[in-house]
Amino acid sequence: MAKKESSIKSFVLRVDTETMNALEKWAADEFRSTNGQLQWIIAEALKKSGRLKSERKKSCNPKENTL
């Protein structure tokens, strides 16, 4: 069976305990997973800096994905 091309890449991120705890709390406060929170933070930073040229089809914010 052929392997599908994925538009999502994975990577390892190392952060200190204090940063991870703060990130997990922030994610919980926003009703996101830790991974979802990181995706949102990165997307917002890219938009703010003008480095994200096109809007993604699916938002990282679960609140925005409801019909």
PDB file of N, H, CA, C and O in Angstrom:
ATOM      1  N   MET A   1       0.843  -1.175   0.000  1.00  0.00           N
ATOM      2  CA  MET A   1       0.000   0.000   0.000  1.00  0.00           C
ATOM      3  C   MET A   1       0.896   1.248   0.000  1.00  0.00           C
ATOM      4  O   MET A   1       1.870   1.322   0.749  1.00  0.00           O
ATOM      5  N   ALA A   2       0.557   2.216  -0.840  1.00  0.00           N
ATOM      6  H   ALA A   2      -0.234   2.156  -1.448  1.00  0.00           H
ATOM      7  CA  ALA A   2       1.347   3.445  -0.960  1.00  0.00           C
ATOM      8  C   ALA A   2       1.130   4.334   0.254  1.00  0.00           C
ATOM      9  O   ALA A   2       0.020   4.444   0.774  1.00  0.00           O
ATOM     10  N   LYS A   3       2.205   4.963   0.692  1.00  0.00           N
ATOM     11  H   LYS A   3       3.107   4.874   0.270  1.00  0.00           H
ATOM     12  CA  LYS A   3       2.127   5.879   1.829  1.00  0.00           C
ATOM     13  C   LYS A   3       1.636   7.242   1.359  1.00  0.00           C
ATOM     14  O   LYS A   3       2.158   7.794   0.390  1.00  0.00           O
ATOM     15  N   LYS A   4       0.631   7.787   2.047  1.00  0.00           N
ATOM     16  H   LYS A   4       0.207   7.339   2.834  1.00  0.00           H
ATOM     17  CA  LYS A   4       0.072   9.095   1.695  1.00  0.00           C
ATOM     18  C   LYS A   4       1.034  10.206   2.110  1.00  0.00           C
ATOM     19  O   LYS A   4       1.681  10.120   3.154  1.00  0.00           O
ATOM     20  N   GLU A   5       1.123  11.242   1.288  1.00  0.00           N
ATOM     21  H   GLU A   5       0.597  11.312   0.440  1.00  0.00           H
ATOM     22  CA  GLU A   5       1.882  12.440   1.642  1.00  0.00           C
ATOM     23  C   GLU A   5       1.076  13.209   2.683  1.00  0.00           C
ATOM     24  O   GLU A   5      -0.130  13.395   2.522  1.00  0.00           O
ATOM     25  N   SER A   6       1.723  13.646   3.729  1.00  0.00           N
ATOM     26  H   SER A   6       2.702  13.494   3.860  1.00  0.00           H
ATOM     27  CA  SER A   6       1.049  14.408   4.772  1.00  0.00           C
ATOM     28  C   SER A   6       1.471  15.869   4.695  1.00  0.00           C
ATOM     29  O   SER A   6       2.636  16.179   4.444  1.00  0.00           O
ATOM     30  N   SER A   7       0.517  16.757   4.912  1.00  0.00           N
ATOM     31  H   SER A   7      -0.429  16.506   5.116  1.00  0.00           H
ATOM     32  CA  SER A   7       0.845  18.178   4.917  1.00  0.00           C
ATOM     33  C   SER A   7       1.257  18.633   6.318  1.00  0.00           C
ATOM     34  O   SER A   7       1.515  19.816   6.544  1.00  0.00           O
ATOM     35  N   ILE A   8       1.316  17.696   7.242  1.00  0.00           N
ATOM     36  H   ILE A   8       1.107  16.735   7.058  1.00  0.00           H
ATOM     37  CA  ILE A   8       1.707  18.015   8.609  1.00  0.00           C
ATOM     38  C   ILE A   8       3.032  17.319   8.913  1.00  0.00           C
ATOM     39  O   ILE A   8       3.189  16.120   8.682  1.00  0.00           O
ATOM     40  N   LYS A   9       3.974  18.090   9.430  1.00  0.00           N
ATOM     41  H   LYS A   9       3.846  19.064   9.618  1.00  0.00           H
ATOM     42  CA  LYS A   9       5.266  17.534   9.822  1.00  0.00           C
ATOM     43  C   LYS A   9       5.365  17.520  11.340  1.00  0.00           C
ATOM     44  O   LYS A   9       4.851  18.409  12.020  1.00  0.00           O
ATOM     45  N   SER A  10       6.026  16.510  11.852  1.00  0.00           N
ATOM     46  H   SER A  10       6.443  15.788  11.300  1.00  0.00           H
ATOM     47  CA  SER A  10       6.249  16.391  13.291  1.00  0.00           C
ATOM     48  C   SER A  10       7.705  16.691  13.609  1.00  0.00           C
ATOM     49  O   SER A  10       8.595  16.470  12.788  1.00  0.00           O
ATOM     50  N   PHE A  11       7.934  17.200  14.825  1.00  0.00           N
ATOM     51  H   PHE A  11       7.211  17.379  15.492  1.00  0.00           H
ATOM     52  CA  PHE A  11       9.296  17.427  15.290  1.00  0.00           C
ATOM     53  C   PHE A  11       9.308  17.414  16.809  1.00  0.00           C
ATOM     54  O   PHE A  11       8.272  17.571  17.456  1.00  0.00           O
ATOM     55  N   VAL A  12      10.476  17.226  17.358  1.00  0.00           N
ATOM     56  H   VAL A  12      11.317  17.099  16.833  1.00  0.00           H
ATOM     57  CA  VAL A  12      10.637  17.191  18.809  1.00  0.00           C
ATOM     58  C   VAL A  12      10.962  18.601  19.293  1.00  0.00           C
ATOM     59  O   VAL A  12      11.770  19.309  18.691  1.00  0.00           O
ATOM     60  N   LEU A  13      10.328  18.990  20.375  1.00  0.00           N
ATOM     61  H   LEU A  13       9.672  18.415  20.864  1.00  0.00           H
ATOM     62  CA  LEU A  13      10.589  20.295  20.982  1.00  0.00           C
ATOM     63  C   LEU A  13      10.945  20.075  22.446  1.00  0.00           C
ATOM     64  O   LEU A  13      10.201  19.435  23.189  1.00  0.00           O
ATOM     65  N   ARG A  14      12.064  20.601  22.842  1.00  0.00           N
ATOM     66  H   ARG A  14      12.669  21.121  22.239  1.00  0.00           H
ATOM     67  CA  ARG A  14      12.491  20.480  24.240  1.00  0.00           C
ATOM     68  C   ARG A  14      12.272  21.821  24.938  1.00  0.00           C
ATOM     69  O   ARG A  14      12.757  22.857  24.483  1.00  0.00           O
ATOM     70  N   VAL A  15      11.539  21.785  26.043  1.00  0.00           N
ATOM     71  H   VAL A  15      11.145  20.944  26.412  1.00  0.00           H
ATOM     72  CA  VAL A  15      11.303  22.993  26.830  1.00  0.00           C
ATOM     73  C   VAL A  15      11.525  22.661  28.302  1.00  0.00           C
ATOM     74  O   VAL A  15      11.385  21.512  28.722  1.00  0.00           O
ATOM     75  N   ASP A  16      11.866  23.672  29.064  1.00  0.00           N
ATOM     76  H   ASP A  16      11.979  24.605  28.723  1.00  0.00           H
ATOM     77  CA  ASP A  16      12.072  23.444  30.494  1.00  0.00           C
ATOM     78  C   ASP A  16      10.725  23.245  31.184  1.00  0.00           C
ATOM     79  O   ASP A  16       9.675  23.579  30.636  1.00  0.00           O
ATOM     80  N   THR A  17      10.775  22.704  32.378  1.00  0.00           N
ATOM     81  H   THR A  17      11.628  22.432  32.823  1.00  0.00           H
ATOM     82  CA  THR A  17       9.572  22.351  33.127  1.00  0.00           C
ATOM     83  C   THR A  17       8.674  23.546  33.396  1.00  0.00           C
ATOM     84  O   THR A  17       7.455  23.446  33.262  1.00  0.00           O
ATOM     85  N   GLU A  18       9.255  24.664  33.771  1.00  0.00           N
ATOM     86  H   GLU A  18      10.246  24.746  33.880  1.00  0.00           H
ATOM     87  CA  GLU A  18       8.458  25.869  34.068  1.00  0.00           C
ATOM     88  C   GLU A  18       7.692  26.340  32.825  1.00  0.00           C
ATOM     89  O   GLU A  18       6.517  26.697  32.913  1.00  0.00           O
ATOM     90  N   THR A  19       8.358  26.339  31.686  1.00  0.00           N
ATOM     91  H   THR A  19       9.312  26.049  31.615  1.00  0.00           H
ATOM     92  CA  THR A  19       7.705  26.742  30.428  1.00  0.00           C
ATOM     93  C   THR A  19       6.592  25.768  30.065  1.00  0.00           C
ATOM     94  O   THR A  19       5.505  26.184  29.663  1.00  0.00           O
ATOM     95  N   MET A  20       6.859  24.476  30.205  1.00  0.00           N
ATOM     96  H   MET A  20       7.741  24.137  30.532  1.00  0.00           H
ATOM     97  CA  MET A  20       5.850  23.462  29.869  1.00  0.00           C
ATOM     98  C   MET A  20       4.633  23.582  30.777  1.00  0.00           C
ATOM     99  O   MET A  20       3.498  23.473  30.311  1.00  0.00           O
ATOM    100  N   ASN A  21       4.859  23.803  32.061  1.00  0.00           N
ATOM    101  H   ASN A  21       5.780  23.892  32.439  1.00  0.00           H
ATOM    102  CA  ASN A  21       3.733  23.968  32.988  1.00  0.00           C
ATOM    103  C   ASN A  21       2.877  25.177  32.611  1.00  0.00           C
ATOM    104  O   ASN A  21       1.648  25.110  32.630  1.00  0.00           O
ATOM    105  N   ALA A  22       3.541  26.283  32.268  1.00  0.00           N
ATOM    106  H   ALA A  22       4.539  26.338  32.253  1.00  0.00           H
ATOM    107  CA  ALA A  22       2.810  27.488  31.872  1.00  0.00           C
ATOM    108  C   ALA A  22       2.040  27.251  30.583  1.00  0.00           C
ATOM    109  O   ALA A  22       0.900  27.695  30.447  1.00  0.00           O
ATOM    110  N   LEU A  23       2.651  26.561  29.645  1.00  0.00           N
ATOM    111  H   LEU A  23       3.577  26.200  29.755  1.00  0.00           H
ATOM    112  CA  LEU A  23       2.005  26.252  28.370  1.00  0.00           C
ATOM    113  C   LEU A  23       0.791  25.351  28.566  1.00  0.00           C
ATOM    114  O   LEU A  23      -0.259  25.588  27.968  1.00  0.00           O
ATOM    115  N   GLU A  24       0.924  24.321  29.398  1.00  0.00           N
ATOM    116  H   GLU A  24       1.777  24.129  29.884  1.00  0.00           H
ATOM    117  CA  GLU A  24      -0.199  23.417  29.664  1.00  0.00           C
ATOM    118  C   GLU A  24      -1.348  24.150  30.339  1.00  0.00           C
ATOM    119  O   GLU A  24      -2.511  23.899  30.023  1.00  0.00           O
ATOM    120  N   LYS A  25      -1.038  25.052  31.262  1.00  0.00           N
ATOM    121  H   LYS A  25      -0.094  25.256  31.518  1.00  0.00           H
ATOM    122  CA  LYS A  25      -2.087  25.839  31.930  1.00  0.00           C
ATOM    123  C   LYS A  25      -2.788  26.753  30.940  1.00  0.00           C
ATOM    124  O   LYS A  25      -4.015  26.854  30.945  1.00  0.00           O
ATOM    125  N   TRP A  26      -2.008  27.427  30.081  1.00  0.00           N
ATOM    126  H   TRP A  26      -1.011  27.346  30.077  1.00  0.00           H
ATOM    127  CA  TRP A  26      -2.577  28.314  29.075  1.00  0.00           C
ATOM    128  C   TRP A  26      -3.474  27.522  28.125  1.00  0.00           C
ATOM    129  O   TRP A  26      -4.573  27.967  27.791  1.00  0.00           O
ATOM    130  N   ALA A  27      -3.012  26.363  27.695  1.00  0.00           N
ATOM    131  H   ALA A  27      -2.120  26.002  27.966  1.00  0.00           H
ATOM    132  CA  ALA A  27      -3.808  25.513  26.795  1.00  0.00           C
ATOM    133  C   ALA A  27      -5.126  25.118  27.457  1.00  0.00           C
ATOM    134  O   ALA A  27      -6.183  25.189  26.830  1.00  0.00           O
ATOM    135  N   ALA A  28      -5.065  24.707  28.710  1.00  0.00           N
ATOM    136  H   ALA A  28      -4.206  24.649  29.219  1.00  0.00           H
ATOM    137  CA  ALA A  28      -6.279  24.321  29.428  1.00  0.00           C
ATOM    138  C   ALA A  28      -7.240  25.502  29.566  1.00  0.00           C
ATOM    139  O   ALA A  28      -8.451  25.336  29.426  1.00  0.00           O
ATOM    140  N   ASP A  29      -6.705  26.683  29.838  1.00  0.00           N
ATOM    141  H   ASP A  29      -5.721  26.817  29.952  1.00  0.00           H
ATOM    142  CA  ASP A  29      -7.531  27.887  29.961  1.00  0.00           C
ATOM    143  C   ASP A  29      -8.249  28.214  28.652  1.00  0.00           C
ATOM    144  O   ASP A  29      -9.345  28.773  28.667  1.00  0.00           O
ATOM    145  N   GLU A  30      -7.633  27.865  27.519  1.00  0.00           N
ATOM    146  H   GLU A  30      -6.742  27.410  27.507  1.00  0.00           H
ATOM    147  CA  GLU A  30      -8.199  28.144  26.194  1.00  0.00           C
ATOM    148  C   GLU A  30      -8.946  26.944  25.617  1.00  0.00           C
ATOM    149  O   GLU A  30      -9.394  26.983  24.471  1.00  0.00           O
ATOM    150  N   PHE A  31      -9.083  25.869  26.412  1.00  0.00           N
ATOM    151  H   PHE A  31      -8.720  25.837  27.343  1.00  0.00           H
ATOM    152  CA  PHE A  31      -9.749  24.638  25.984  1.00  0.00           C
ATOM    153  C   PHE A  31      -9.087  24.029  24.746  1.00  0.00           C
ATOM    154  O   PHE A  31      -9.761  23.573  23.822  1.00  0.00           O
ATOM    155  N   ARG A  32      -7.762  24.033  24.750  1.00  0.00           N
ATOM    156  H   ARG A  32      -7.215  24.404  25.500  1.00  0.00           H
ATOM    157  CA  ARG A  32      -6.988  23.432  23.666  1.00  0.00           C
ATOM    158  C   ARG A  32      -6.067  22.367  24.253  1.00  0.00           C
ATOM    159  O   ARG A  32      -5.790  22.354  25.452  1.00  0.00           O
ATOM    160  N   SER A  33      -5.603  21.480  23.387  1.00  0.00           N
ATOM    161  H   SER A  33      -5.828  21.490  22.413  1.00  0.00           H
ATOM    162  CA  SER A  33      -4.532  20.573  23.779  1.00  0.00           C
ATOM    163  C   SER A  33      -3.234  21.382  23.812  1.00  0.00           C
ATOM    164  O   SER A  33      -3.172  22.492  23.283  1.00  0.00           O
ATOM    165  N   THR A  34      -2.222  20.828  24.425  1.00  0.00           N
ATOM    166  H   THR A  34      -2.272  19.927  24.855  1.00  0.00           H
ATOM    167  CA  THR A  34      -0.925  21.508  24.447  1.00  0.00           C
ATOM    168  C   THR A  34      -0.415  21.669  23.016  1.00  0.00           C
ATOM    169  O   THR A  34       0.093  22.729  22.651  1.00  0.00           O
ATOM    170  N   ASN A  35      -0.550  20.623  22.212  1.00  0.00           N
ATOM    171  H   ASN A  35      -0.963  19.761  22.508  1.00  0.00           H
ATOM    172  CA  ASN A  35      -0.125  20.694  20.818  1.00  0.00           C
ATOM    173  C   ASN A  35      -0.913  21.765  20.065  1.00  0.00           C
ATOM    174  O   ASN A  35      -0.335  22.546  19.309  1.00  0.00           O
ATOM    175  N   GLY A  36      -2.215  21.803  20.268  1.00  0.00           N
ATOM    176  H   GLY A  36      -2.684  21.168  20.883  1.00  0.00           H
ATOM    177  CA  GLY A  36      -3.055  22.806  19.621  1.00  0.00           C
ATOM    178  C   GLY A  36      -2.675  24.213  20.028  1.00  0.00           C
ATOM    179  O   GLY A  36      -2.709  25.134  19.212  1.00  0.00           O
ATOM    180  N   GLN A  37      -2.310  24.381  21.302  1.00  0.00           N
ATOM    181  H   GLN A  37      -2.282  23.632  21.964  1.00  0.00           H
ATOM    182  CA  GLN A  37      -1.898  25.694  21.783  1.00  0.00           C
ATOM    183  C   GLN A  37      -0.603  26.123  21.110  1.00  0.00           C
ATOM    184  O   GLN A  37      -0.470  27.277  20.702  1.00  0.00           O
ATOM    185  N   LEU A  38       0.349  25.209  20.991  1.00  0.00           N
ATOM    186  H   LEU A  38       0.240  24.272  21.322  1.00  0.00           H
ATOM    187  CA  LEU A  38       1.608  25.525  20.307  1.00  0.00           C
ATOM    188  C   LEU A  38       1.352  25.887  18.845  1.00  0.00           C
ATOM    189  O   LEU A  38       1.947  26.834  18.331  1.00  0.00           O
ATOM    190  N   GLN A  39       0.478  25.146  18.177  1.00  0.00           N
ATOM    191  H   GLN A  39      -0.005  24.377  18.596  1.00  0.00           H
ATOM    192  CA  GLN A  39       0.148  25.458  16.780  1.00  0.00           C
ATOM    193  C   GLN A  39      -0.466  26.851  16.677  1.00  0.00           C
ATOM    194  O   GLN A  39      -0.136  27.609  15.765  1.00  0.00           O
ATOM    195  N   TRP A  40      -1.346  27.187  17.594  1.00  0.00           N
ATOM    196  H   TRP A  40      -1.615  26.572  18.335  1.00  0.00           H
ATOM    197  CA  TRP A  40      -2.000  28.497  17.582  1.00  0.00           C
ATOM    198  C   TRP A  40      -0.974  29.608  17.823  1.00  0.00           C
ATOM    199  O   TRP A  40      -0.975  30.617  17.118  1.00  0.00           O
ATOM    200  N   ILE A  41      -0.097  29.424  18.819  1.00  0.00           N
ATOM    201  H   ILE A  41      -0.096  28.604  19.391  1.00  0.00           H
ATOM    202  CA  ILE A  41       0.929  30.425  19.125  1.00  0.00           C
ATOM    203  C   ILE A  41       1.812  30.662  17.902  1.00  0.00           C
ATOM    204  O   ILE A  41       2.089  31.805  17.539  1.00  0.00           O
ATOM    205  N   ILE A  42       2.247  29.587  17.278  1.00  0.00           N
ATOM    206  H   ILE A  42       2.022  28.658  17.572  1.00  0.00           H
ATOM    207  CA  ILE A  42       3.115  29.705  16.100  1.00  0.00           C
ATOM    208  C   ILE A  42       2.384  30.388  14.952  1.00  0.00           C
ATOM    209  O   ILE A  42       2.946  31.272  14.306  1.00  0.00           O
ATOM    210  N   ALA A  43       1.135  29.992  14.686  1.00  0.00           N
ATOM    211  H   ALA A  43       0.679  29.274  15.211  1.00  0.00           H
ATOM    212  CA  ALA A  43       0.360  30.600  13.597  1.00  0.00           C
ATOM    213  C   ALA A  43       0.160  32.095  13.839  1.00  0.00           C
ATOM    214  O   ALA A  43       0.286  32.896  12.912  1.00  0.00           O
ATOM    215  N   GLU A  44      -0.149  32.474  15.077  1.00  0.00           N
ATOM    216  H   GLU A  44      -0.251  31.824  15.830  1.00  0.00           H
ATOM    217  CA  GLU A  44      -0.350  33.890  15.404  1.00  0.00           C
ATOM    218  C   GLU A  44       0.947  34.678  15.211  1.00  0.00           C
ATOM    219  O   GLU A  44       0.926  35.785  14.672  1.00  0.00           O
ATOM    220  N   ALA A  45       2.061  34.119  15.645  1.00  0.00           N
ATOM    221  H   ALA A  45       2.078  33.220  16.083  1.00  0.00           H
ATOM    222  CA  ALA A  45       3.352  34.799  15.485  1.00  0.00           C
ATOM    223  C   ALA A  45       3.697  34.963  14.009  1.00  0.00           C
ATOM    224  O   ALA A  45       4.206  36.008  13.603  1.00  0.00           O
ATOM    225  N   LEU A  46       3.425  33.940  13.206  1.00  0.00           N
ATOM    226  H   LEU A  46       3.012  33.091  13.536  1.00  0.00           H
ATOM    227  CA  LEU A  46       3.701  34.009  11.769  1.00  0.00           C
ATOM    228  C   LEU A  46       2.815  35.055  11.085  1.00  0.00           C
ATOM    229  O   LEU A  46       3.285  35.801  10.226  1.00  0.00           O
ATOM    230  N   LYS A  47       1.550  35.108  11.462  1.00  0.00           N
ATOM    231  H   LYS A  47       1.168  34.502  12.159  1.00  0.00           H
ATOM    232  CA  LYS A  47       0.644  36.119  10.893  1.00  0.00           C
ATOM    233  C   LYS A  47       1.096  37.520  11.276  1.00  0.00           C
ATOM    234  O   LYS A  47       1.170  38.411  10.430  1.00  0.00           O
ATOM    235  N   LYS A  48       1.400  37.710  12.558  1.00  0.00           N
ATOM    236  H   LYS A  48       1.341  36.986  13.245  1.00  0.00           H
ATOM    237  CA  LYS A  48       1.793  39.025  13.062  1.00  0.00           C
ATOM    238  C   LYS A  48       3.069  39.527  12.385  1.00  0.00           C
ATOM    239  O   LYS A  48       3.212  40.724  12.137  1.00  0.00           O
ATOM    240  N   SER A  49       3.988  38.620  12.087  1.00  0.00           N
ATOM    241  H   SER A  49       3.872  37.648  12.288  1.00  0.00           H
ATOM    242  CA  SER A  49       5.250  39.011  11.457  1.00  0.00           C
ATOM    243  C   SER A  49       5.144  39.123   9.941  1.00  0.00           C
ATOM    244  O   SER A  49       6.098  39.532   9.278  1.00  0.00           O
ATOM    245  N   GLY A  50       3.977  38.757   9.387  1.00  0.00           N
ATOM    246  H   GLY A  50       3.203  38.424   9.925  1.00  0.00           H
ATOM    247  CA  GLY A  50       3.784  38.815   7.944  1.00  0.00           C
ATOM    248  C   GLY A  50       4.445  37.663   7.201  1.00  0.00           C
ATOM    249  O   GLY A  50       4.615  37.729   5.984  1.00  0.00           O
ATOM    250  N   ARG A  51       4.814  36.622   7.909  1.00  0.00           N
ATOM    251  H   ARG A  51       4.675  36.568   8.898  1.00  0.00           H
ATOM    252  CA  ARG A  51       5.485  35.485   7.278  1.00  0.00           C
ATOM    253  C   ARG A  51       4.522  34.397   6.823  1.00  0.00           C
ATOM    254  O   ARG A  51       4.922  33.509   6.071  1.00  0.00           O
ATOM    255  N   LEU A  52       3.282  34.439   7.250  1.00  0.00           N
ATOM    256  H   LEU A  52       2.957  35.161   7.861  1.00  0.00           H
ATOM    257  CA  LEU A  52       2.284  33.462   6.827  1.00  0.00           C
ATOM    258  C   LEU A  52       1.485  34.094   5.700  1.00  0.00           C
ATOM    259  O   LEU A  52       0.661  34.977   5.940  1.00  0.00           O
ATOM    260  N   LYS A  53       1.721  33.647   4.469  1.00  0.00           N
ATOM    261  H   LYS A  53       2.390  32.930   4.273  1.00  0.00           H
ATOM    262  CA  LYS A  53       1.149  34.288   3.290  1.00  0.00           C
ATOM    263  C   LYS A  53      -0.324  33.977   3.077  1.00  0.00           C
ATOM    264  O   LYS A  53      -1.087  34.860   2.685  1.00  0.00           O
ATOM    265  N   SER A  54      -0.744  32.726   3.329  1.00  0.00           N
ATOM    266  H   SER A  54      -0.124  32.009   3.648  1.00  0.00           H
ATOM    267  CA  SER A  54      -2.142  32.377   3.079  1.00  0.00           C
ATOM    268  C   SER A  54      -2.782  31.838   4.343  1.00  0.00           C
ATOM    269  O   SER A  54      -2.108  31.259   5.195  1.00  0.00           O
ATOM    270  N   GLU A  55      -4.066  32.028   4.458  1.00  0.00           N
ATOM    271  H   GLU A  55      -4.613  32.499   3.766  1.00  0.00           H
ATOM    272  CA  GLU A  55      -4.805  31.506   5.592  1.00  0.00           C
ATOM    273  C   GLU A  55      -4.894  29.999   5.468  1.00  0.00           C
ATOM    274  O   GLU A  55      -5.096  29.465   4.377  1.00  0.00           O
ATOM    275  N   ARG A  56      -4.743  29.325   6.578  1.00  0.00           N
ATOM    276  H   ARG A  56      -4.579  29.758   7.464  1.00  0.00           H
ATOM    277  CA  ARG A  56      -4.891  27.876   6.568  1.00  0.00           C
ATOM    278  C   ARG A  56      -6.362  27.538   6.444  1.00  0.00           C
ATOM    279  O   ARG A  56      -7.219  28.277   6.928  1.00  0.00           O
ATOM    280  N   LYS A  57      -6.657  26.411   5.788  1.00  0.00           N
ATOM    281  H   LYS A  57      -5.961  25.811   5.395  1.00  0.00           H
ATOM    282  CA  LYS A  57      -8.046  26.002   5.603  1.00  0.00           C
ATOM    283  C   LYS A  57      -8.707  25.664   6.931  1.00  0.00           C
ATOM    284  O   LYS A  57      -9.883  25.962   7.141  1.00  0.00           O
ATOM    285  N   LYS A  58      -7.947  25.039   7.828  1.00  0.00           N
ATOM    286  H   LYS A  58      -6.992  24.796   7.657  1.00  0.00           H
ATOM    287  CA  LYS A  58      -8.478  24.649   9.118  1.00  0.00           C
ATOM    288  C   LYS A  58      -7.764  25.422  10.202  1.00  0.00           C
ATOM    289  O   LYS A  58      -6.534  25.416  10.265  1.00  0.00           O
ATOM    290  N   SER A  59      -8.514  26.082  11.048  1.00  0.00           N
ATOM    291  H   SER A  59      -9.513  26.087  10.996  1.00  0.00           H
ATOM    292  CA  SER A  59      -7.933  26.866  12.127  1.00  0.00           C
ATOM    293  C   SER A  59      -7.405  25.951  13.225  1.00  0.00           C
ATOM    294  O   SER A  59      -7.885  24.831  13.398  1.00  0.00           O
ATOM    295  N   CYS A  60      -6.417  26.435  13.959  1.00  0.00           N
ATOM    296  H   CYS A  60      -6.026  27.345  13.819  1.00  0.00           H
ATOM    297  CA  CYS A  60      -5.891  25.707  15.113  1.00  0.00           C
ATOM    298  C   CYS A  60      -6.795  25.892  16.321  1.00  0.00           C
ATOM    299  O   CYS A  60      -6.639  25.189  17.320  1.00  0.00           O
ATOM    300  N   ASN A  61      -7.737  26.823  16.250  1.00  0.00           N
ATOM    301  H   ASN A  61      -7.864  27.394  15.439  1.00  0.00           H
ATOM    302  CA  ASN A  61      -8.625  27.109  17.351  1.00  0.00           C
ATOM    303  C   ASN A  61      -9.886  26.270  17.212  1.00  0.00           C
ATOM    304  O   ASN A  61     -10.678  26.529  16.306  1.00  0.00           O
ATOM    305  N   PRO A  62     -10.111  25.267  18.074  1.00  0.00           N
ATOM    306  CA  PRO A  62     -11.300  24.426  17.959  1.00  0.00           C
ATOM    307  C   PRO A  62     -12.603  25.209  18.008  1.00  0.00           C
ATOM    308  O   PRO A  62     -13.604  24.771  17.443  1.00  0.00           O
ATOM    309  N   LYS A  63     -12.609  26.362  18.673  1.00  0.00           N
ATOM    310  H   LYS A  63     -11.795  26.718  19.132  1.00  0.00           H
ATOM    311  CA  LYS A  63     -13.820  27.180  18.741  1.00  0.00           C
ATOM    312  C   LYS A  63     -14.217  27.703  17.369  1.00  0.00           C
ATOM    313  O   LYS A  63     -15.397  27.923  17.098  1.00  0.00           O
ATOM    314  N   GLU A  64     -13.208  27.905  16.489  1.00  0.00           N
ATOM    315  H   GLU A  64     -12.249  27.727  16.709  1.00  0.00           H
ATOM    316  CA  GLU A  64     -13.472  28.433  15.151  1.00  0.00           C
ATOM    317  C   GLU A  64     -13.833  27.341  14.149  1.00  0.00           C
ATOM    318  O   GLU A  64     -14.220  27.648  13.021  1.00  0.00           O
ATOM    319  N   ASN A  65     -13.714  26.076  14.536  1.00  0.00           N
ATOM    320  H   ASN A  65     -13.399  25.826  15.452  1.00  0.00           H
ATOM    321  CA  ASN A  65     -13.979  24.972  13.627  1.00  0.00           C
ATOM    322  C   ASN A  65     -15.393  24.423  13.755  1.00  0.00           C
ATOM    323  O   ASN A  65     -15.729  23.437  13.098  1.00  0.00           O
ATOM    324  N   THR A  66     -16.215  25.030  14.574  1.00  0.00           N
ATOM    325  H   THR A  66     -15.942  25.831  15.108  1.00  0.00           H
ATOM    326  CA  THR A  66     -17.576  24.559  14.740  1.00  0.00           C
ATOM    327  C   THR A  66     -18.462  25.103  13.641  1.00  0.00           C
ATOM    328  O   THR A  66     -18.234  26.198  13.128  1.00  0.00           O
ATOM    329  N   LEU A  67     -19.476  24.329  13.282  1.00  0.00           N
ATOM    330  H   LEU A  67     -19.662  23.439  13.699  1.00  0.00           H
ATOM    331  CA  LEU A  67     -20.406  24.757  12.227  1.00  0.00           C
ATOM    332  C   LEU A  67     -21.587  25.489  12.788  1.00  0.00           C
ATOM    333  O   LEU A  67     -22.463  25.916  12.036  1.00  0.00           O
TER     334      LEU A  67
END
